[in-house]
Amino acid sequence: MILMVIIRYISAVLVWILTSLVVLGSLAGTSVLWWLYIDYRLYGNDTSSKVLKDLKEEVKEELRDSGQALLVYAASATVFTIILLLLMLFMRKRVALTIALFHVAGKVFIHLPLLTLQPFVTFLALLLFWIYWILVLLFLGTT
């Protein structure tokens, strides 16, 4: 019932909050990856050169490869973030359409309140299905 009220009345705010959180999360993730890469380039080589003297050659190679991996991850996250920002810029009208769709869905829930029971019926059917097959497997395993 709470979900019906949320969908009906504050769907616009909810869609924009979720969109903003996805964009901010992507920007934060990209920033953290670039910060880790810069930190590795500035300080990783000094500390690792002192540590590398005592380590085997395989471990030295892994430490060198971690900087390259950070660069690849940071570049990939940057490309993903740019694509996401461009999508959000060009799909503003589609977001407005999504908000209108949520508003109509809220009206449907008001006129058909028993529709909220459908997920519970599906869950119960799936639960019975899996219990049956687990019992069949147990019977087969014990014969």
CYANA upper distance limits for C-alpha pairs under 8 A (distance plus 0.5 A):
  1 MET  CA      5 VAL  CA      7.02
  2 ILE  CA      6 ILE  CA      6.71
  3 LEU  CA      7 ILE  CA      6.51
  4 MET  CA      8 ARG  CA      6.48
  4 MET  CA    106 GLY  CA      6.27
  4 MET  CA    109 PHE  CA      6.89
  4 MET  CA    110 ILE  CA      7.97
  5 VAL  CA      9 TYR  CA      6.47
  5 VAL  CA     10 ILE  CA      8.26
  5 VAL  CA    106 GLY  CA      7.79
  6 ILE  CA     10 ILE  CA      5.83
  6 ILE  CA     11 SER  CA      6.81
  7 ILE  CA     11 SER  CA      5.45
  7 ILE  CA    102 PHE  CA      6.47
  7 ILE  CA    103 HIS  CA      6.93
  7 ILE  CA    105 ALA  CA      7.83
  7 ILE  CA    106 GLY  CA      5.80
  8 ARG  CA    102 PHE  CA      7.49
  8 ARG  CA    103 HIS  CA      5.66
  8 ARG  CA    104 VAL  CA      8.18
  8 ARG  CA    105 ALA  CA      7.89
  8 ARG  CA    106 GLY  CA      4.70
  8 ARG  CA    107 LYS  CA      7.14
  9 TYR  CA    103 HIS  CA      7.85
  9 TYR  CA    106 GLY  CA      8.47
 10 ILE  CA     14 LEU  CA      6.63
 11 SER  CA     15 VAL  CA      6.53
 11 SER  CA     99 ILE  CA      6.58
 11 SER  CA    102 PHE  CA      6.76
 11 SER  CA    103 HIS  CA      7.21
 12 ALA  CA     16 TRP  CA      6.81
 12 ALA  CA     99 ILE  CA      5.91
 13 VAL  CA     17 ILE  CA      6.51
 14 LEU  CA     18 LEU  CA      6.62
 15 VAL  CA     19 THR  CA      6.57
 15 VAL  CA     95 VAL  CA      8.26
 15 VAL  CA     99 ILE  CA      7.42
 16 TRP  CA     20 SER  CA      6.47
 17 ILE  CA     21 LEU  CA      6.58
 18 LEU  CA     22 VAL  CA      6.73
 19 THR  CA     23 VAL  CA      6.82
 20 SER  CA     24 LEU  CA      6.47
 21 LEU  CA     25 GLY  CA      6.35
 22 VAL  CA     26 SER  CA      6.64
 23 VAL  CA     27 LEU  CA      6.70
 23 VAL  CA     81 THR  CA      8.06
 23 VAL  CA     84 LEU  CA      7.74
 23 VAL  CA     85 LEU  CA      7.57
 24 LEU  CA     28 ALA  CA      6.50
 25 GLY  CA     29 GLY  CA      6.51
 26 SER  CA     30 THR  CA      6.64
 26 SER  CA     77 ALA  CA      8.15
 26 SER  CA     81 THR  CA      6.32
 27 LEU  CA     31 SER  CA      6.59
 27 LEU  CA     81 THR  CA      6.98
 28 ALA  CA     32 VAL  CA      6.63
 29 GLY  CA     33 LEU  CA      6.77
 29 GLY  CA     77 ALA  CA      7.93
 30 THR  CA     34 TRP  CA      6.77
 30 THR  CA     74 ALA  CA      6.56
 30 THR  CA     77 ALA  CA      5.82
 30 THR  CA     78 THR  CA      6.35
 30 THR  CA     81 THR  CA      7.90
 31 SER  CA     35 TRP  CA      6.52
 32 VAL  CA     36 LEU  CA      6.60
 33 LEU  CA     37 TYR  CA      6.70
 33 LEU  CA     70 LEU  CA      7.29
 33 LEU  CA     73 TYR  CA      7.52
 33 LEU  CA     74 ALA  CA      5.54
 33 LEU  CA     77 ALA  CA      8.44
 34 TRP  CA     38 ILE  CA      6.61
 34 TRP  CA     70 LEU  CA      8.31
 34 TRP  CA     71 LEU  CA      8.06
 34 TRP  CA     74 ALA  CA      5.98
 35 TRP  CA     39 ASP  CA      6.46
 36 LEU  CA     40 TYR  CA      6.54
 36 LEU  CA     70 LEU  CA      7.80
 37 TYR  CA     41 ARG  CA      6.69
 37 TYR  CA     67 GLY  CA      7.03
 37 TYR  CA     70 LEU  CA      6.01
 37 TYR  CA     71 LEU  CA      6.65
 37 TYR  CA     74 ALA  CA      8.09
 38 ILE  CA     42 LEU  CA      6.54
 39 ASP  CA     43 TYR  CA      6.26
 39 ASP  CA     44 GLY  CA      7.27
 40 TYR  CA     44 GLY  CA      4.74
 40 TYR  CA     45 ASN  CA      7.48
 40 TYR  CA     67 GLY  CA      6.99
 41 ARG  CA     45 ASN  CA      6.91
 41 ARG  CA     67 GLY  CA      7.83
 42 LEU  CA     46 ASP  CA      8.29
 43 TYR  CA     47 THR  CA      6.95
 44 GLY  CA     48 SER  CA      6.20
 45 ASN  CA     49 SER  CA      6.33
 46 ASP  CA     50 LYS  CA      7.29
 47 THR  CA     51 VAL  CA      6.92
 48 SER  CA     52 LEU  CA      6.07
 48 SER  CA     63 LEU  CA      8.36
 49 SER  CA     53 LYS  CA      7.31
 51 VAL  CA     55 LEU  CA      7.47
 52 LEU  CA     56 LYS  CA      8.40
 52 LEU  CA     60 LYS  CA      6.66
 55 LEU  CA     59 VAL  CA      6.87
 55 LEU  CA     60 LYS  CA      7.12
 56 LYS  CA     60 LYS  CA      6.90
 57 GLU  CA     61 GLU  CA      6.76
 58 GLU  CA     62 GLU  CA      6.88
 59 VAL  CA     63 LEU  CA      6.80
 60 LYS  CA     64 ARG  CA      6.84
 61 GLU  CA     65 ASP  CA      6.65
 62 GLU  CA     66 SER  CA      6.78
 63 LEU  CA     67 GLY  CA      7.78
 64 ARG  CA     68 GLN  CA      7.68
 65 ASP  CA     69 ALA  CA      6.67
 66 SER  CA     70 LEU  CA      6.64
 67 GLY  CA     71 LEU  CA      6.84
 68 GLN  CA     72 VAL  CA      6.85
 69 ALA  CA     73 TYR  CA      6.62
 70 LEU  CA     74 ALA  CA      6.48
 71 LEU  CA     75 ALA  CA      6.58
 72 VAL  CA     76 SER  CA      6.57
 73 TYR  CA     77 ALA  CA      6.55
 74 ALA  CA     78 THR  CA      6.61
 75 ALA  CA     79 VAL  CA      6.79
 76 SER  CA     80 PHE  CA      6.70
 77 ALA  CA     81 THR  CA      6.53
 78 THR  CA     82 ILE  CA      6.65
 79 VAL  CA     83 ILE  CA      6.68
 80 PHE  CA     84 LEU  CA      6.58
 81 THR  CA     85 LEU  CA      6.59
 82 ILE  CA     86 LEU  CA      6.65
 83 ILE  CA     87 LEU  CA      6.59
 84 LEU  CA     88 MET  CA      6.69
 85 LEU  CA     89 LEU  CA      6.66
 86 LEU  CA     90 PHE  CA      6.68
 87 LEU  CA     91 MET  CA      6.21
 88 MET  CA     92 ARG  CA      6.68
 91 MET  CA     95 VAL  CA      6.89
 92 ARG  CA     96 ALA  CA      6.99
 93 LYS  CA     97 LEU  CA      6.84
 94 ARG  CA     98 THR  CA      6.69
 95 VAL  CA     99 ILE  CA      6.77
 96 ALA  CA    100 ALA  CA      6.84
 97 LEU  CA    101 LEU  CA      6.67
 98 THR  CA    102 PHE  CA      6.76
 99 ILE  CA    103 HIS  CA      6.77
100 ALA  CA    104 VAL  CA      6.82
101 LEU  CA    105 ALA  CA      6.67
102 PHE  CA    106 GLY  CA      6.66
103 HIS  CA    107 LYS  CA      7.03
104 VAL  CA    108 VAL  CA      6.84
105 ALA  CA    109 PHE  CA      6.84
106 GLY  CA    110 ILE  CA      6.89
107 LYS  CA    111 HIS  CA      6.90
108 VAL  CA    112 LEU  CA      6.44
109 PHE  CA    113 PRO  CA      5.81
109 PHE  CA    115 LEU  CA      7.25
109 PHE  CA    116 THR  CA      7.91
114 LEU  CA    118 GLN  CA      8.03
117 LEU  CA    121 VAL  CA      6.93
118 GLN  CA    122 THR  CA      6.74
119 PRO  CA    123 PHE  CA      6.55
120 PHE  CA    124 LEU  CA      6.59
121 VAL  CA    125 ALA  CA      6.67
122 THR  CA    126 LEU  CA      6.66
123 PHE  CA    127 LEU  CA      6.52
124 LEU  CA    128 LEU  CA      6.67
125 ALA  CA    129 PHE  CA      6.63
126 LEU  CA    130 TRP  CA      6.66
127 LEU  CA    131 ILE  CA      6.59
128 LEU  CA    132 TYR  CA      6.60
129 PHE  CA    133 TRP  CA      6.93
130 TRP  CA    134 ILE  CA      6.51
131 ILE  CA    135 LEU  CA      6.66
132 TYR  CA    136 VAL  CA      6.75
133 TRP  CA    137 LEU  CA      6.62
134 ILE  CA    138 LEU  CA      6.64
135 LEU  CA    139 PHE  CA      6.61
136 VAL  CA    140 LEU  CA      6.64
137 LEU  CA    141 GLY  CA      6.44
138 LEU  CA    142 THR  CA      6.66
139 PHE  CA    143 THR  CA      6.84
